[in-house]
Amino acid sequence: MPLVLQLMLAYITERGLAVEGIFRESAGRSDIALWISLLAANPAGVETCGSPCVIAACLKRYLRKLARPAVVADGSPAPVQPH
């Protein structure tokens, strides 16, 4: 798993789980763009971010841009099939 992904997940686990709607609340586009570029240059810089919602938004964007899905069917429960 890429270091930046590990650090974003750790940050959210440590500081964001108590934030209601952390993955629903959106951060400003400029904040997201700034933090994506900062994290690309220095993933450890995640610790200096004061907003778990910004890091959650960066994480969502990171996962959306992956060439392959982050969650694979191998070893995970089969999706519910429609009737």
Helices and strands as residue ranges (DSSP letters): H 3-11, I 12-16, H 29-41, G 43-48, H 52-64
